[in-house]
Amino acid sequence: MSETGIQTAVVGMEATSVYGDDLLCFLREDAALAKFDRKFRVLNPRQVKKFKDAHSNFPKQTP
């Protein structure tokens, strides 16, 4: 992110009960990410699935 000049990172995760809690805490406390403006969003899996079904031509991840 430093090399490209990006200052804000938005991280979206599907809610997975307690399974994503440790990852979310790690990302919030990670010193390497602390110098950036970080925004974390926990997404409803049902809404993610409905969006994916409605927009099936979108790739799951982008480069």
mmCIF file of the N, C-alpha and C atoms, coordinates in Angstrom:
data_MODEL
# 
_entry.id   MODEL 
# 
loop_
_atom_site.group_PDB 
_atom_site.id 
_atom_site.type_symbol 
_atom_site.label_atom_id 
_atom_site.label_alt_id 
_atom_site.label_comp_id 
_atom_site.label_asym_id 
_atom_site.label_entity_id 
_atom_site.label_seq_id 
_atom_site.pdbx_PDB_ins_code 
_atom_site.Cartn_x 
_atom_site.Cartn_y 
_atom_site.Cartn_z 
_atom_site.occupancy 
_atom_site.B_iso_or_equiv 
_atom_site.pdbx_formal_charge 
_atom_site.auth_seq_id 
_atom_site.auth_comp_id 
_atom_site.auth_asym_id 
_atom_site.auth_atom_id 
_atom_site.pdbx_PDB_model_num 
ATOM 1   N N  . MET A 1 1  ? 0.820   -1.180  0.000   1.00 0.00 ? 1  MET A N  1 
ATOM 2   C CA . MET A 1 1  ? 0.000   0.000   0.000   1.00 0.00 ? 1  MET A CA 1 
ATOM 3   C C  . MET A 1 1  ? 0.870   1.252   0.000   1.00 0.00 ? 1  MET A C  1 
ATOM 4   N N  . SER A 1 2  ? 1.984   1.205   0.697   1.00 0.00 ? 2  SER A N  1 
ATOM 5   C CA . SER A 1 2  ? 2.872   2.364   0.728   1.00 0.00 ? 2  SER A CA 1 
ATOM 6   C C  . SER A 1 2  ? 3.427   2.676   -0.648  1.00 0.00 ? 2  SER A C  1 
ATOM 7   N N  . GLU A 1 3  ? 3.775   1.646   -1.395  1.00 0.00 ? 3  GLU A N  1 
ATOM 8   C CA . GLU A 1 3  ? 4.370   1.835   -2.711  1.00 0.00 ? 3  GLU A CA 1 
ATOM 9   C C  . GLU A 1 3  ? 3.401   2.470   -3.705  1.00 0.00 ? 3  GLU A C  1 
ATOM 10  N N  . THR A 1 4  ? 2.123   2.201   -3.558  1.00 0.00 ? 4  THR A N  1 
ATOM 11  C CA . THR A 1 4  ? 1.127   2.726   -4.493  1.00 0.00 ? 4  THR A CA 1 
ATOM 12  C C  . THR A 1 4  ? 0.473   4.019   -4.003  1.00 0.00 ? 4  THR A C  1 
ATOM 13  N N  . GLY A 1 5  ? 0.764   4.413   -2.774  1.00 0.00 ? 5  GLY A N  1 
ATOM 14  C CA . GLY A 1 5  ? 0.189   5.633   -2.236  1.00 0.00 ? 5  GLY A CA 1 
ATOM 15  C C  . GLY A 1 5  ? -1.215  5.474   -1.696  1.00 0.00 ? 5  GLY A C  1 
ATOM 16  N N  . ILE A 1 6  ? -1.669  4.259   -1.562  1.00 0.00 ? 6  ILE A N  1 
ATOM 17  C CA . ILE A 1 6  ? -3.007  4.009   -1.006  1.00 0.00 ? 6  ILE A CA 1 
ATOM 18  C C  . ILE A 1 6  ? -2.966  4.246   0.499   1.00 0.00 ? 6  ILE A C  1 
ATOM 19  N N  . GLN A 1 7  ? -3.901  5.036   0.998   1.00 0.00 ? 7  GLN A N  1 
ATOM 20  C CA . GLN A 1 7  ? -3.926  5.367   2.418   1.00 0.00 ? 7  GLN A CA 1 
ATOM 21  C C  . GLN A 1 7  ? -5.059  4.686   3.182   1.00 0.00 ? 7  GLN A C  1 
ATOM 22  N N  . THR A 1 8  ? -6.079  4.238   2.475   1.00 0.00 ? 8  THR A N  1 
ATOM 23  C CA . THR A 1 8  ? -7.237  3.642   3.140   1.00 0.00 ? 8  THR A CA 1 
ATOM 24  C C  . THR A 1 8  ? -7.430  2.207   2.673   1.00 0.00 ? 8  THR A C  1 
ATOM 25  N N  . ALA A 1 9  ? -7.604  1.315   3.626   1.00 0.00 ? 9  ALA A N  1 
ATOM 26  C CA . ALA A 1 9  ? -7.888  -0.086  3.324   1.00 0.00 ? 9  ALA A CA 1 
ATOM 27  C C  . ALA A 1 9  ? -9.264  -0.421  3.877   1.00 0.00 ? 9  ALA A C  1 
ATOM 28  N N  . VAL A 1 10 ? -10.118 -0.962  3.022   1.00 0.00 ? 10 VAL A N  1 
ATOM 29  C CA . VAL A 1 10 ? -11.438 -1.409  3.456   1.00 0.00 ? 10 VAL A CA 1 
ATOM 30  C C  . VAL A 1 10 ? -11.442 -2.927  3.381   1.00 0.00 ? 10 VAL A C  1 
ATOM 31  N N  . VAL A 1 11 ? -11.684 -3.560  4.522   1.00 0.00 ? 11 VAL A N  1 
ATOM 32  C CA . VAL A 1 11 ? -11.669 -5.016  4.615   1.00 0.00 ? 11 VAL A CA 1 
ATOM 33  C C  . VAL A 1 11 ? -13.086 -5.485  4.900   1.00 0.00 ? 11 VAL A C  1 
ATOM 34  N N  . GLY A 1 12 ? -13.616 -6.319  4.020   1.00 0.00 ? 12 GLY A N  1 
ATOM 35  C CA . GLY A 1 12 ? -14.950 -6.877  4.213   1.00 0.00 ? 12 GLY A CA 1 
ATOM 36  C C  . GLY A 1 12 ? -14.859 -8.358  4.481   1.00 0.00 ? 12 GLY A C  1 
ATOM 37  N N  . MET A 1 13 ? -15.541 -8.819  5.509   1.00 0.00 ? 13 MET A N  1 
ATOM 38  C CA . MET A 1 13 ? -15.550 -10.233 5.877   1.00 0.00 ? 13 MET A CA 1 
ATOM 39  C C  . MET A 1 13 ? -16.981 -10.687 6.086   1.00 0.00 ? 13 MET A C  1 
ATOM 40  N N  . GLU A 1 14 ? -17.274 -11.898 5.652   1.00 0.00 ? 14 GLU A N  1 
ATOM 41  C CA . GLU A 1 14 ? -18.585 -12.462 5.961   1.00 0.00 ? 14 GLU A CA 1 
ATOM 42  C C  . GLU A 1 14 ? -18.615 -12.860 7.426   1.00 0.00 ? 14 GLU A C  1 
ATOM 43  N N  . ALA A 1 15 ? -19.725 -12.619 8.086   1.00 0.00 ? 15 ALA A N  1 
ATOM 44  C CA . ALA A 1 15 ? -19.887 -13.034 9.476   1.00 0.00 ? 15 ALA A CA 1 
ATOM 45  C C  . ALA A 1 15 ? -19.875 -14.556 9.538   1.00 0.00 ? 15 ALA A C  1 
ATOM 46  N N  . THR A 1 16 ? -19.041 -15.087 10.409  1.00 0.00 ? 16 THR A N  1 
ATOM 47  C CA . THR A 1 16 ? -18.921 -16.541 10.531  1.00 0.00 ? 16 THR A CA 1 
ATOM 48  C C  . THR A 1 16 ? -18.996 -16.948 11.996  1.00 0.00 ? 16 THR A C  1 
ATOM 49  N N  . SER A 1 17 ? -19.963 -16.431 12.702  1.00 0.00 ? 17 SER A N  1 
ATOM 50  C CA . SER A 1 17 ? -20.096 -16.697 14.124  1.00 0.00 ? 17 SER A CA 1 
ATOM 51  C C  . SER A 1 17 ? -18.825 -16.244 14.815  1.00 0.00 ? 17 SER A C  1 
ATOM 52  N N  . VAL A 1 18 ? -18.194 -17.074 15.606  1.00 0.00 ? 18 VAL A N  1 
ATOM 53  C CA . VAL A 1 18 ? -16.977 -16.686 16.324  1.00 0.00 ? 18 VAL A CA 1 
ATOM 54  C C  . VAL A 1 18 ? -15.711 -16.964 15.525  1.00 0.00 ? 18 VAL A C  1 
ATOM 55  N N  . TYR A 1 19 ? -15.822 -17.606 14.371  1.00 0.00 ? 19 TYR A N  1 
ATOM 56  C CA . TYR A 1 19 ? -14.637 -18.030 13.625  1.00 0.00 ? 19 TYR A CA 1 
ATOM 57  C C  . TYR A 1 19 ? -13.849 -16.870 13.038  1.00 0.00 ? 19 TYR A C  1 
ATOM 58  N N  . GLY A 1 20 ? -14.466 -15.769 12.723  1.00 0.00 ? 20 GLY A N  1 
ATOM 59  C CA . GLY A 1 20 ? -13.761 -14.636 12.154  1.00 0.00 ? 20 GLY A CA 1 
ATOM 60  C C  . GLY A 1 20 ? -13.298 -13.619 13.188  1.00 0.00 ? 20 GLY A C  1 
ATOM 61  N N  . ASP A 1 21 ? -13.698 -13.808 14.442  1.00 0.00 ? 21 ASP A N  1 
ATOM 62  C CA . ASP A 1 21 ? -13.361 -12.835 15.482  1.00 0.00 ? 21 ASP A CA 1 
ATOM 63  C C  . ASP A 1 21 ? -11.856 -12.672 15.662  1.00 0.00 ? 21 ASP A C  1 
ATOM 64  N N  . ASP A 1 22 ? -11.118 -13.771 15.699  1.00 0.00 ? 22 ASP A N  1 
ATOM 65  C CA . ASP A 1 22 ? -9.671  -13.694 15.893  1.00 0.00 ? 22 ASP A CA 1 
ATOM 66  C C  . ASP A 1 22 ? -8.997  -12.977 14.731  1.00 0.00 ? 22 ASP A C  1 
ATOM 67  N N  . LEU A 1 23 ? -9.426  -13.277 13.508  1.00 0.00 ? 23 LEU A N  1 
ATOM 68  C CA . LEU A 1 23 ? -8.853  -12.607 12.349  1.00 0.00 ? 23 LEU A CA 1 
ATOM 69  C C  . LEU A 1 23 ? -9.144  -11.110 12.390  1.00 0.00 ? 23 LEU A C  1 
ATOM 70  N N  . LEU A 1 24 ? -10.357 -10.753 12.718  1.00 0.00 ? 24 LEU A N  1 
ATOM 71  C CA . LEU A 1 24 ? -10.725 -9.342  12.797  1.00 0.00 ? 24 LEU A CA 1 
ATOM 72  C C  . LEU A 1 24 ? -9.906  -8.625  13.868  1.00 0.00 ? 24 LEU A C  1 
ATOM 73  N N  . CYS A 1 25 ? -9.737  -9.233  15.024  1.00 0.00 ? 25 CYS A N  1 
ATOM 74  C CA . CYS A 1 25 ? -8.925  -8.634  16.091  1.00 0.00 ? 25 CYS A CA 1 
ATOM 75  C C  . CYS A 1 25 ? -7.474  -8.496  15.658  1.00 0.00 ? 25 CYS A C  1 
ATOM 76  N N  . PHE A 1 26 ? -6.942  -9.518  14.993  1.00 0.00 ? 26 PHE A N  1 
ATOM 77  C CA . PHE A 1 26 ? -5.562  -9.460  14.513  1.00 0.00 ? 26 PHE A CA 1 
ATOM 78  C C  . PHE A 1 26 ? -5.372  -8.295  13.544  1.00 0.00 ? 26 PHE A C  1 
ATOM 79  N N  . LEU A 1 27 ? -6.286  -8.173  12.578  1.00 0.00 ? 27 LEU A N  1 
ATOM 80  C CA . LEU A 1 27 ? -6.163  -7.104  11.590  1.00 0.00 ? 27 LEU A CA 1 
ATOM 81  C C  . LEU A 1 27 ? -6.283  -5.727  12.222  1.00 0.00 ? 27 LEU A C  1 
ATOM 82  N N  . ARG A 1 28 ? -7.139  -5.589  13.214  1.00 0.00 ? 28 ARG A N  1 
ATOM 83  C CA . ARG A 1 28 ? -7.296  -4.301  13.902  1.00 0.00 ? 28 ARG A CA 1 
ATOM 84  C C  . ARG A 1 28 ? -6.042  -3.915  14.682  1.00 0.00 ? 28 ARG A C  1 
ATOM 85  N N  . GLU A 1 29 ? -5.335  -4.906  15.228  1.00 0.00 ? 29 GLU A N  1 
ATOM 86  C CA . GLU A 1 29 ? -4.190  -4.637  16.082  1.00 0.00 ? 29 GLU A CA 1 
ATOM 87  C C  . GLU A 1 29 ? -2.849  -4.770  15.368  1.00 0.00 ? 29 GLU A C  1 
ATOM 88  N N  . ASP A 1 30 ? -2.837  -5.168  14.123  1.00 0.00 ? 30 ASP A N  1 
ATOM 89  C CA . ASP A 1 30 ? -1.594  -5.396  13.390  1.00 0.00 ? 30 ASP A CA 1 
ATOM 90  C C  . ASP A 1 30 ? -0.827  -4.084  13.209  1.00 0.00 ? 30 ASP A C  1 
ATOM 91  N N  . ALA A 1 31 ? 0.423   -4.070  13.663  1.00 0.00 ? 31 ALA A N  1 
ATOM 92  C CA . ALA A 1 31 ? 1.245   -2.862  13.610  1.00 0.00 ? 31 ALA A CA 1 
ATOM 93  C C  . ALA A 1 31 ? 1.543   -2.450  12.173  1.00 0.00 ? 31 ALA A C  1 
ATOM 94  N N  . ALA A 1 32 ? 1.676   -3.404  11.266  1.00 0.00 ? 32 ALA A N  1 
ATOM 95  C CA . ALA A 1 32 ? 1.983   -3.081  9.872   1.00 0.00 ? 32 ALA A CA 1 
ATOM 96  C C  . ALA A 1 32 ? 0.831   -2.328  9.211   1.00 0.00 ? 32 ALA A C  1 
ATOM 97  N N  . LEU A 1 33 ? -0.385  -2.589  9.632   1.00 0.00 ? 33 LEU A N  1 
ATOM 98  C CA . LEU A 1 33 ? -1.551  -1.906  9.070   1.00 0.00 ? 33 LEU A CA 1 
ATOM 99  C C  . LEU A 1 33 ? -1.928  -0.645  9.836   1.00 0.00 ? 33 LEU A C  1 
ATOM 100 N N  . ALA A 1 34 ? -1.346  -0.463  11.018  1.00 0.00 ? 34 ALA A N  1 
ATOM 101 C CA . ALA A 1 34 ? -1.746  0.643   11.892  1.00 0.00 ? 34 ALA A CA 1 
ATOM 102 C C  . ALA A 1 34 ? -1.491  2.012   11.277  1.00 0.00 ? 34 ALA A C  1 
ATOM 103 N N  . LYS A 1 35 ? -0.519  2.111   10.374  1.00 0.00 ? 35 LYS A N  1 
ATOM 104 C CA . LYS A 1 35 ? -0.204  3.421   9.792   1.00 0.00 ? 35 LYS A CA 1 
ATOM 105 C C  . LYS A 1 35 ? -1.188  3.842   8.702   1.00 0.00 ? 35 LYS A C  1 
ATOM 106 N N  . PHE A 1 36 ? -2.096  2.957   8.343   1.00 0.00 ? 36 PHE A N  1 
ATOM 107 C CA . PHE A 1 36 ? -3.090  3.257   7.317   1.00 0.00 ? 36 PHE A CA 1 
ATOM 108 C C  . PHE A 1 36 ? -4.454  3.495   7.950   1.00 0.00 ? 36 PHE A C  1 
ATOM 109 N N  . ASP A 1 37 ? -5.294  4.207   7.221   1.00 0.00 ? 37 ASP A N  1 
ATOM 110 C CA . ASP A 1 37 ? -6.681  4.363   7.625   1.00 0.00 ? 37 ASP A CA 1 
ATOM 111 C C  . ASP A 1 37 ? -7.375  3.060   7.276   1.00 0.00 ? 37 ASP A C  1 
ATOM 112 N N  . ARG A 1 38 ? -7.880  2.343   8.279   1.00 0.00 ? 38 ARG A N  1 
ATOM 113 C CA . ARG A 1 38 ? -8.488  1.029   8.052   1.00 0.00 ? 38 ARG A CA 1 
ATOM 114 C C  . ARG A 1 38 ? -9.963  1.067   8.391   1.00 0.00 ? 38 ARG A C  1 
ATOM 115 N N  . LYS A 1 39 ? -10.739 0.412   7.566   1.00 0.00 ? 39 LYS A N  1 
ATOM 116 C CA . LYS A 1 39 ? -12.171 0.288   7.818   1.00 0.00 ? 39 LYS A CA 1 
ATOM 117 C C  . LYS A 1 39 ? -12.522 -1.193  7.686   1.00 0.00 ? 39 LYS A C  1 
ATOM 118 N N  . PHE A 1 40 ? -13.179 -1.724  8.692   1.00 0.00 ? 40 PHE A N  1 
ATOM 119 C CA . PHE A 1 40 ? -13.551 -3.132  8.698   1.00 0.00 ? 40 PHE A CA 1 
ATOM 120 C C  . PHE A 1 40 ? -15.064 -3.253  8.648   1.00 0.00 ? 40 PHE A C  1 
ATOM 121 N N  . ARG A 1 41 ? -15.535 -4.130  7.804   1.00 0.00 ? 41 ARG A N  1 
ATOM 122 C CA . ARG A 1 41 ? -16.969 -4.355  7.651   1.00 0.00 ? 41 ARG A CA 1 
ATOM 123 C C  . ARG A 1 41 ? -17.249 -5.847  7.769   1.00 0.00 ? 41 ARG A C  1 
ATOM 124 N N  . VAL A 1 42 ? -18.192 -6.204  8.610   1.00 0.00 ? 42 VAL A N  1 
ATOM 125 C CA . VAL A 1 42 ? -18.630 -7.583  8.725   1.00 0.00 ? 42 VAL A CA 1 
ATOM 126 C C  . VAL A 1 42 ? -19.959 -7.680  7.984   1.00 0.00 ? 42 VAL A C  1 
ATOM 127 N N  . LEU A 1 43 ? -20.000 -8.558  6.999   1.00 0.00 ? 43 LEU A N  1 
ATOM 128 C CA . LEU A 1 43 ? -21.139 -8.639  6.086   1.00 0.00 ? 43 LEU A CA 1 
ATOM 129 C C  . LEU A 1 43 ? -22.032 -9.829  6.411   1.00 0.00 ? 43 LEU A C  1 
ATOM 130 N N  . ASN A 1 44 ? -23.304 -9.651  6.195   1.00 0.00 ? 44 ASN A N  1 
ATOM 131 C CA . ASN A 1 44 ? -24.280 -10.716 6.385   1.00 0.00 ? 44 ASN A CA 1 
ATOM 132 C C  . ASN A 1 44 ? -24.126 -11.732 5.247   1.00 0.00 ? 44 ASN A C  1 
ATOM 133 N N  . PRO A 1 45 ? -23.833 -13.010 5.559   1.00 0.00 ? 45 PRO A N  1 
ATOM 134 C CA . PRO A 1 45 ? -23.634 -14.007 4.502   1.00 0.00 ? 45 PRO A CA 1 
ATOM 135 C C  . PRO A 1 45 ? -24.836 -14.158 3.570   1.00 0.00 ? 45 PRO A C  1 
ATOM 136 N N  . ARG A 1 46 ? -26.032 -14.003 4.085   1.00 0.00 ? 46 ARG A N  1 
ATOM 137 C CA . ARG A 1 46 ? -27.221 -14.121 3.242   1.00 0.00 ? 46 ARG A CA 1 
ATOM 138 C C  . ARG A 1 46 ? -27.265 -13.002 2.208   1.00 0.00 ? 46 ARG A C  1 
ATOM 139 N N  . GLN A 1 47 ? -26.926 -11.794 2.633   1.00 0.00 ? 47 GLN A N  1 
ATOM 140 C CA . GLN A 1 47 ? -26.904 -10.669 1.696   1.00 0.00 ? 47 GLN A CA 1 
ATOM 141 C C  . GLN A 1 47 ? -25.792 -10.842 0.659   1.00 0.00 ? 47 GLN A C  1 
ATOM 142 N N  . VAL A 1 48 ? -24.649 -11.365 1.083   1.00 0.00 ? 48 VAL A N  1 
ATOM 143 C CA . VAL A 1 48 ? -23.547 -11.615 0.153   1.00 0.00 ? 48 VAL A CA 1 
ATOM 144 C C  . VAL A 1 48 ? -23.976 -12.622 -0.905  1.00 0.00 ? 48 VAL A C  1 
ATOM 145 N N  . LYS A 1 49 ? -24.650 -13.687 -0.476  1.00 0.00 ? 49 LYS A N  1 
ATOM 146 C CA . LYS A 1 49 ? -25.099 -14.717 -1.415  1.00 0.00 ? 49 LYS A CA 1 
ATOM 147 C C  . LYS A 1 49 ? -26.121 -14.146 -2.402  1.00 0.00 ? 49 LYS A C  1 
ATOM 148 N N  . LYS A 1 50 ? -27.070 -13.361 -1.895  1.00 0.00 ? 50 LYS A N  1 
ATOM 149 C CA . LYS A 1 50 ? -28.072 -12.769 -2.783  1.00 0.00 ? 50 LYS A CA 1 
ATOM 150 C C  . LYS A 1 50 ? -27.426 -11.824 -3.785  1.00 0.00 ? 50 LYS A C  1 
ATOM 151 N N  . PHE A 1 51 ? -26.432 -11.049 -3.347  1.00 0.00 ? 51 PHE A N  1 
ATOM 152 C CA . PHE A 1 51 ? -25.723 -10.165 -4.258  1.00 0.00 ? 51 PHE A CA 1 
ATOM 153 C C  . PHE A 1 51 ? -24.977 -10.985 -5.309  1.00 0.00 ? 51 PHE A C  1 
ATOM 154 N N  . LYS A 1 52 ? -24.317 -12.038 -4.860  1.00 0.00 ? 52 LYS A N  1 
ATOM 155 C CA . LYS A 1 52 ? -23.572 -12.904 -5.791  1.00 0.00 ? 52 LYS A CA 1 
ATOM 156 C C  . LYS A 1 52 ? -24.513 -13.540 -6.811  1.00 0.00 ? 52 LYS A C  1 
ATOM 157 N N  . ASP A 1 53 ? -25.657 -14.021 -6.354  1.00 0.00 ? 53 ASP A N  1 
ATOM 158 C CA . ASP A 1 53 ? -26.635 -14.633 -7.269  1.00 0.00 ? 53 ASP A CA 1 
ATOM 159 C C  . ASP A 1 53 ? -27.159 -13.616 -8.288  1.00 0.00 ? 53 ASP A C  1 
ATOM 160 N N  . ALA A 1 54 ? -27.360 -12.385 -7.830  1.00 0.00 ? 54 ALA A N  1 
ATOM 161 C CA . ALA A 1 54 ? -27.880 -11.355 -8.721  1.00 0.00 ? 54 ALA A CA 1 
ATOM 162 C C  . ALA A 1 54 ? -26.828 -10.856 -9.713  1.00 0.00 ? 54 ALA A C  1 
ATOM 163 N N  . HIS A 1 55 ? -25.571 -10.985 -9.345  1.00 0.00 ? 55 HIS A N  1 
ATOM 164 C CA . HIS A 1 55 ? -24.471 -10.485 -10.175 1.00 0.00 ? 55 HIS A CA 1 
ATOM 165 C C  . HIS A 1 55 ? -23.464 -11.598 -10.408 1.00 0.00 ? 55 HIS A C  1 
ATOM 166 N N  . SER A 1 56 ? -23.906 -12.690 -10.965 1.00 0.00 ? 56 SER A N  1 
ATOM 167 C CA . SER A 1 56 ? -23.060 -13.874 -11.117 1.00 0.00 ? 56 SER A CA 1 
ATOM 168 C C  . SER A 1 56 ? -21.883 -13.659 -12.069 1.00 0.00 ? 56 SER A C  1 
ATOM 169 N N  . ASN A 1 57 ? -21.904 -12.592 -12.855 1.00 0.00 ? 57 ASN A N  1 
ATOM 170 C CA . ASN A 1 57 ? -20.800 -12.341 -13.779 1.00 0.00 ? 57 ASN A CA 1 
ATOM 171 C C  . ASN A 1 57 ? -19.618 -11.636 -13.105 1.00 0.00 ? 57 ASN A C  1 
ATOM 172 N N  . PHE A 1 58 ? -19.772 -11.189 -11.852 1.00 0.00 ? 58 PHE A N  1 
ATOM 173 C CA . PHE A 1 58 ? -18.668 -10.545 -11.136 1.00 0.00 ? 58 PHE A CA 1 
ATOM 174 C C  . PHE A 1 58 ? -17.695 -11.608 -10.627 1.00 0.00 ? 58 PHE A C  1 
ATOM 175 N N  . PRO A 1 59 ? -16.382 -11.328 -10.670 1.00 0.00 ? 59 PRO A N  1 
ATOM 176 C CA . PRO A 1 59 ? -15.433 -12.281 -10.085 1.00 0.00 ? 59 PRO A CA 1 
ATOM 177 C C  . PRO A 1 59 ? -15.536 -12.252 -8.558  1.00 0.00 ? 59 PRO A C  1 
ATOM 178 N N  . LYS A 1 60 ? -15.146 -13.333 -7.906  1.00 0.00 ? 60 LYS A N  1 
ATOM 179 C CA . LYS A 1 60 ? -15.231 -13.382 -6.463  1.00 0.00 ? 60 LYS A CA 1 
ATOM 180 C C  . LYS A 1 60 ? -14.241 -12.408 -5.828  1.00 0.00 ? 60 LYS A C  1 
ATOM 181 N N  . GLN A 1 61 ? -13.082 -12.265 -6.414  1.00 0.00 ? 61 GLN A N  1 
ATOM 182 C CA . GLN A 1 61 ? -12.106 -11.312 -5.891  1.00 0.00 ? 61 GLN A CA 1 
ATOM 183 C C  . GLN A 1 61 ? -11.510 -10.515 -7.037  1.00 0.00 ? 61 GLN A C  1 
ATOM 184 N N  . THR A 1 62 ? -10.991 -9.353  -6.728  1.00 0.00 ? 62 THR A N  1 
ATOM 185 C CA . THR A 1 62 ? -10.378 -8.512  -7.743  1.00 0.00 ? 62 THR A CA 1 
ATOM 186 C C  . THR A 1 62 ? -8.899  -8.343  -7.420  1.00 0.00 ? 62 THR A C  1 
ATOM 187 N N  . PRO A 1 63 ? -8.091  -8.141  -8.440  1.00 0.00 ? 63 PRO A N  1 
ATOM 188 C CA . PRO A 1 63 ? -6.643  -7.998  -8.189  1.00 0.00 ? 63 PRO A CA 1 
ATOM 189 C C  . PRO A 1 63 ? -6.305  -6.735  -7.458  1.00 0.00 ? 63 PRO A C  1 
# 
